[in-house]
Amino acid sequence: MKKQIAIALAAAALMWAADEKKSITGTITDSMCGADHTAMKIKPDEKCIKECLKMGFKYALWDGRTVWALSDQKTPAKFAAKKVTVTGTVDESKQTIQVDSMVAAK
């Protein structure tokens, strides 16, 4: 019985750690180009992001290490290629953010 309780507590701790609210600062990009827009040969980056969206890709956040998928696909439109701080529930294993808020970074 003690072993089952320990396993249940460990599973709960892992689920809690996987989905954690936090703020991440980075640049709004798209899910195809991520950190580097040179392959598309479209300048500036904001225009490249818009072209990638027309092809069906999604807005994303590049934090300098990871390209994060964003649940909110409307708010990033006004921040394309700009630095923002996104706050929400982060799932590091899936590299996703369930967005609560997005503001221009200072």
mmCIF file of the C-alpha atoms, coordinates in Angstrom:
data_MODEL
# 
_entry.id   MODEL 
# 
loop_
_atom_site.group_PDB 
_atom_site.id 
_atom_site.type_symbol 
_atom_site.label_atom_id 
_atom_site.label_alt_id 
_atom_site.label_comp_id 
_atom_site.label_asym_id 
_atom_site.label_entity_id 
_atom_site.label_seq_id 
_atom_site.pdbx_PDB_ins_code 
_atom_site.Cartn_x 
_atom_site.Cartn_y 
_atom_site.Cartn_z 
_atom_site.occupancy 
_atom_site.B_iso_or_equiv 
_atom_site.pdbx_formal_charge 
_atom_site.auth_seq_id 
_atom_site.auth_comp_id 
_atom_site.auth_asym_id 
_atom_site.auth_atom_id 
_atom_site.pdbx_PDB_model_num 
ATOM 1   C CA . MET A 1 1   ? 0.000  0.000  0.000   1.00 0.00 ? 1   MET A CA 1 
ATOM 2   C CA . LYS A 1 2   ? 2.809  2.416  0.854   1.00 0.00 ? 2   LYS A CA 1 
ATOM 3   C CA . LYS A 1 3   ? 4.440  1.671  -2.506  1.00 0.00 ? 3   LYS A CA 1 
ATOM 4   C CA . GLN A 1 4   ? 1.202  2.559  -4.361  1.00 0.00 ? 4   GLN A CA 1 
ATOM 5   C CA . ILE A 1 5   ? 0.920  5.847  -2.479  1.00 0.00 ? 5   ILE A CA 1 
ATOM 6   C CA . ALA A 1 6   ? 4.552  6.671  -3.256  1.00 0.00 ? 6   ALA A CA 1 
ATOM 7   C CA . ILE A 1 7   ? 3.990  5.937  -6.953  1.00 0.00 ? 7   ILE A CA 1 
ATOM 8   C CA . ALA A 1 8   ? 0.844  8.079  -7.010  1.00 0.00 ? 8   ALA A CA 1 
ATOM 9   C CA . LEU A 1 9   ? 2.668  10.981 -5.351  1.00 0.00 ? 9   LEU A CA 1 
ATOM 10  C CA . ALA A 1 10  ? 5.592  10.669 -7.762  1.00 0.00 ? 10  ALA A CA 1 
ATOM 11  C CA . ALA A 1 11  ? 3.230  10.674 -10.753 1.00 0.00 ? 11  ALA A CA 1 
ATOM 12  C CA . ALA A 1 12  ? 1.436  13.745 -9.421  1.00 0.00 ? 12  ALA A CA 1 
ATOM 13  C CA . ALA A 1 13  ? 4.762  15.526 -8.919  1.00 0.00 ? 13  ALA A CA 1 
ATOM 14  C CA . LEU A 1 14  ? 5.810  14.741 -12.497 1.00 0.00 ? 14  LEU A CA 1 
ATOM 15  C CA . MET A 1 15  ? 2.518  16.031 -13.886 1.00 0.00 ? 15  MET A CA 1 
ATOM 16  C CA . TRP A 1 16  ? 2.863  19.213 -11.838 1.00 0.00 ? 16  TRP A CA 1 
ATOM 17  C CA . ALA A 1 17  ? 6.445  19.749 -13.022 1.00 0.00 ? 17  ALA A CA 1 
ATOM 18  C CA . ALA A 1 18  ? 5.517  19.178 -16.667 1.00 0.00 ? 18  ALA A CA 1 
ATOM 19  C CA . ASP A 1 19  ? 2.905  21.950 -16.698 1.00 0.00 ? 19  ASP A CA 1 
ATOM 20  C CA . GLU A 1 20  ? 4.232  24.952 -14.862 1.00 0.00 ? 20  GLU A CA 1 
ATOM 21  C CA . LYS A 1 21  ? 3.187  28.604 -15.105 1.00 0.00 ? 21  LYS A CA 1 
ATOM 22  C CA . LYS A 1 22  ? 6.078  30.860 -15.951 1.00 0.00 ? 22  LYS A CA 1 
ATOM 23  C CA . SER A 1 23  ? 7.131  33.795 -18.087 1.00 0.00 ? 23  SER A CA 1 
ATOM 24  C CA . ILE A 1 24  ? 9.455  33.412 -21.059 1.00 0.00 ? 24  ILE A CA 1 
ATOM 25  C CA . THR A 1 25  ? 10.974 36.311 -22.978 1.00 0.00 ? 25  THR A CA 1 
ATOM 26  C CA . GLY A 1 26  ? 11.877 35.899 -26.622 1.00 0.00 ? 26  GLY A CA 1 
ATOM 27  C CA . THR A 1 27  ? 11.067 36.909 -30.184 1.00 0.00 ? 27  THR A CA 1 
ATOM 28  C CA . ILE A 1 28  ? 7.856  36.107 -32.021 1.00 0.00 ? 28  ILE A CA 1 
ATOM 29  C CA . THR A 1 29  ? 8.699  33.955 -35.027 1.00 0.00 ? 29  THR A CA 1 
ATOM 30  C CA . ASP A 1 30  ? 7.023  31.157 -36.957 1.00 0.00 ? 30  ASP A CA 1 
ATOM 31  C CA . SER A 1 31  ? 7.092  27.394 -36.535 1.00 0.00 ? 31  SER A CA 1 
ATOM 32  C CA . MET A 1 32  ? 8.944  26.805 -39.799 1.00 0.00 ? 32  MET A CA 1 
ATOM 33  C CA . CYS A 1 33  ? 11.844 29.259 -39.582 1.00 0.00 ? 33  CYS A CA 1 
ATOM 34  C CA . GLY A 1 34  ? 12.216 29.385 -35.815 1.00 0.00 ? 34  GLY A CA 1 
ATOM 35  C CA . ALA A 1 35  ? 15.407 31.285 -35.038 1.00 0.00 ? 35  ALA A CA 1 
ATOM 36  C CA . ASP A 1 36  ? 16.728 31.669 -38.575 1.00 0.00 ? 36  ASP A CA 1 
ATOM 37  C CA . HIS A 1 37  ? 14.812 33.245 -41.457 1.00 0.00 ? 37  HIS A CA 1 
ATOM 38  C CA . THR A 1 38  ? 17.686 33.165 -43.977 1.00 0.00 ? 38  THR A CA 1 
ATOM 39  C CA . ALA A 1 39  ? 16.491 30.012 -45.786 1.00 0.00 ? 39  ALA A CA 1 
ATOM 40  C CA . MET A 1 40  ? 13.361 31.796 -46.985 1.00 0.00 ? 40  MET A CA 1 
ATOM 41  C CA . LYS A 1 41  ? 15.380 34.692 -48.401 1.00 0.00 ? 41  LYS A CA 1 
ATOM 42  C CA . ILE A 1 42  ? 12.616 37.124 -47.459 1.00 0.00 ? 42  ILE A CA 1 
ATOM 43  C CA . LYS A 1 43  ? 13.526 40.293 -45.602 1.00 0.00 ? 43  LYS A CA 1 
ATOM 44  C CA . PRO A 1 44  ? 12.711 41.703 -43.120 1.00 0.00 ? 44  PRO A CA 1 
ATOM 45  C CA . ASP A 1 45  ? 11.949 38.882 -40.672 1.00 0.00 ? 45  ASP A CA 1 
ATOM 46  C CA . GLU A 1 46  ? 8.447  40.252 -40.061 1.00 0.00 ? 46  GLU A CA 1 
ATOM 47  C CA . LYS A 1 47  ? 7.602  39.762 -43.751 1.00 0.00 ? 47  LYS A CA 1 
ATOM 48  C CA . CYS A 1 48  ? 9.084  36.245 -43.697 1.00 0.00 ? 48  CYS A CA 1 
ATOM 49  C CA . ILE A 1 49  ? 6.918  35.324 -40.702 1.00 0.00 ? 49  ILE A CA 1 
ATOM 50  C CA . LYS A 1 50  ? 3.787  36.540 -42.506 1.00 0.00 ? 50  LYS A CA 1 
ATOM 51  C CA . GLU A 1 51  ? 4.689  34.515 -45.612 1.00 0.00 ? 51  GLU A CA 1 
ATOM 52  C CA . CYS A 1 52  ? 5.257  31.378 -43.517 1.00 0.00 ? 52  CYS A CA 1 
ATOM 53  C CA . LEU A 1 53  ? 1.842  31.869 -41.900 1.00 0.00 ? 53  LEU A CA 1 
ATOM 54  C CA . LYS A 1 54  ? 0.243  32.026 -45.360 1.00 0.00 ? 54  LYS A CA 1 
ATOM 55  C CA . MET A 1 55  ? 1.795  28.597 -46.017 1.00 0.00 ? 55  MET A CA 1 
ATOM 56  C CA . GLY A 1 56  ? 0.076  27.177 -42.923 1.00 0.00 ? 56  GLY A CA 1 
ATOM 57  C CA . PHE A 1 57  ? 2.776  27.484 -40.293 1.00 0.00 ? 57  PHE A CA 1 
ATOM 58  C CA . LYS A 1 58  ? 2.004  28.953 -36.856 1.00 0.00 ? 58  LYS A CA 1 
ATOM 59  C CA . TYR A 1 59  ? 3.311  31.755 -34.668 1.00 0.00 ? 59  TYR A CA 1 
ATOM 60  C CA . ALA A 1 60  ? 5.951  30.613 -32.189 1.00 0.00 ? 60  ALA A CA 1 
ATOM 61  C CA . LEU A 1 61  ? 8.325  32.079 -29.614 1.00 0.00 ? 61  LEU A CA 1 
ATOM 62  C CA . TRP A 1 62  ? 12.122 31.809 -29.943 1.00 0.00 ? 62  TRP A CA 1 
ATOM 63  C CA . ASP A 1 63  ? 13.804 32.306 -26.550 1.00 0.00 ? 63  ASP A CA 1 
ATOM 64  C CA . GLY A 1 64  ? 17.385 31.864 -27.727 1.00 0.00 ? 64  GLY A CA 1 
ATOM 65  C CA . ARG A 1 65  ? 17.391 28.081 -27.188 1.00 0.00 ? 65  ARG A CA 1 
ATOM 66  C CA . THR A 1 66  ? 13.904 26.730 -27.896 1.00 0.00 ? 66  THR A CA 1 
ATOM 67  C CA . VAL A 1 67  ? 11.114 27.398 -30.363 1.00 0.00 ? 67  VAL A CA 1 
ATOM 68  C CA . TRP A 1 68  ? 7.919  27.305 -28.298 1.00 0.00 ? 68  TRP A CA 1 
ATOM 69  C CA . ALA A 1 69  ? 4.528  26.540 -29.879 1.00 0.00 ? 69  ALA A CA 1 
ATOM 70  C CA . LEU A 1 70  ? 1.931  29.081 -28.738 1.00 0.00 ? 70  LEU A CA 1 
ATOM 71  C CA . SER A 1 71  ? -1.739 28.382 -28.039 1.00 0.00 ? 71  SER A CA 1 
ATOM 72  C CA . ASP A 1 72  ? -2.684 31.990 -28.859 1.00 0.00 ? 72  ASP A CA 1 
ATOM 73  C CA . GLN A 1 73  ? -2.389 32.624 -32.584 1.00 0.00 ? 73  GLN A CA 1 
ATOM 74  C CA . LYS A 1 74  ? -4.064 36.073 -32.650 1.00 0.00 ? 74  LYS A CA 1 
ATOM 75  C CA . THR A 1 75  ? -2.051 38.227 -30.239 1.00 0.00 ? 75  THR A CA 1 
ATOM 76  C CA . PRO A 1 76  ? 1.357  37.420 -31.815 1.00 0.00 ? 76  PRO A CA 1 
ATOM 77  C CA . ALA A 1 77  ? 0.256  39.075 -35.073 1.00 0.00 ? 77  ALA A CA 1 
ATOM 78  C CA . LYS A 1 78  ? 0.994  42.522 -33.647 1.00 0.00 ? 78  LYS A CA 1 
ATOM 79  C CA . PHE A 1 79  ? 4.380  41.356 -32.324 1.00 0.00 ? 79  PHE A CA 1 
ATOM 80  C CA . ALA A 1 80  ? 5.828  39.543 -35.371 1.00 0.00 ? 80  ALA A CA 1 
ATOM 81  C CA . ALA A 1 81  ? 9.666  39.652 -35.187 1.00 0.00 ? 81  ALA A CA 1 
ATOM 82  C CA . LYS A 1 82  ? 9.501  41.664 -31.945 1.00 0.00 ? 82  LYS A CA 1 
ATOM 83  C CA . LYS A 1 83  ? 10.647 40.803 -28.446 1.00 0.00 ? 83  LYS A CA 1 
ATOM 84  C CA . VAL A 1 84  ? 7.866  39.847 -26.020 1.00 0.00 ? 84  VAL A CA 1 
ATOM 85  C CA . THR A 1 85  ? 7.293  38.249 -22.648 1.00 0.00 ? 85  THR A CA 1 
ATOM 86  C CA . VAL A 1 86  ? 4.791  35.405 -22.716 1.00 0.00 ? 86  VAL A CA 1 
ATOM 87  C CA . THR A 1 87  ? 3.241  34.173 -19.485 1.00 0.00 ? 87  THR A CA 1 
ATOM 88  C CA . GLY A 1 88  ? 1.362  30.913 -19.302 1.00 0.00 ? 88  GLY A CA 1 
ATOM 89  C CA . THR A 1 89  ? 1.434  27.214 -18.620 1.00 0.00 ? 89  THR A CA 1 
ATOM 90  C CA . VAL A 1 90  ? 4.645  25.754 -20.009 1.00 0.00 ? 90  VAL A CA 1 
ATOM 91  C CA . ASP A 1 91  ? 5.039  22.119 -21.017 1.00 0.00 ? 91  ASP A CA 1 
ATOM 92  C CA . GLU A 1 92  ? 8.767  21.704 -21.527 1.00 0.00 ? 92  GLU A CA 1 
ATOM 93  C CA . SER A 1 93  ? 8.490  18.139 -22.825 1.00 0.00 ? 93  SER A CA 1 
ATOM 94  C CA . LYS A 1 94  ? 6.206  19.264 -25.677 1.00 0.00 ? 94  LYS A CA 1 
ATOM 95  C CA . GLN A 1 95  ? 7.772  22.739 -26.013 1.00 0.00 ? 95  GLN A CA 1 
ATOM 96  C CA . THR A 1 96  ? 4.374  24.421 -25.781 1.00 0.00 ? 96  THR A CA 1 
ATOM 97  C CA . ILE A 1 97  ? 2.962  27.412 -23.936 1.00 0.00 ? 97  ILE A CA 1 
ATOM 98  C CA . GLN A 1 98  ? -0.711 27.740 -23.087 1.00 0.00 ? 98  GLN A CA 1 
ATOM 99  C CA . VAL A 1 99  ? -0.679 31.545 -23.283 1.00 0.00 ? 99  VAL A CA 1 
ATOM 100 C CA . ASP A 1 100 ? -2.256 33.624 -20.517 1.00 0.00 ? 100 ASP A CA 1 
ATOM 101 C CA . SER A 1 101 ? -0.706 36.938 -21.577 1.00 0.00 ? 101 SER A CA 1 
ATOM 102 C CA . MET A 1 102 ? 1.763  38.446 -24.032 1.00 0.00 ? 102 MET A CA 1 
ATOM 103 C CA . VAL A 1 103 ? 3.326  41.892 -23.701 1.00 0.00 ? 103 VAL A CA 1 
ATOM 104 C CA . ALA A 1 104 ? 6.159  43.763 -25.367 1.00 0.00 ? 104 ALA A CA 1 
ATOM 105 C CA . ALA A 1 105 ? 9.418  43.057 -23.550 1.00 0.00 ? 105 ALA A CA 1 
ATOM 106 C CA . LYS A 1 106 ? 11.206 45.937 -21.883 1.00 0.00 ? 106 LYS A CA 1 
# 
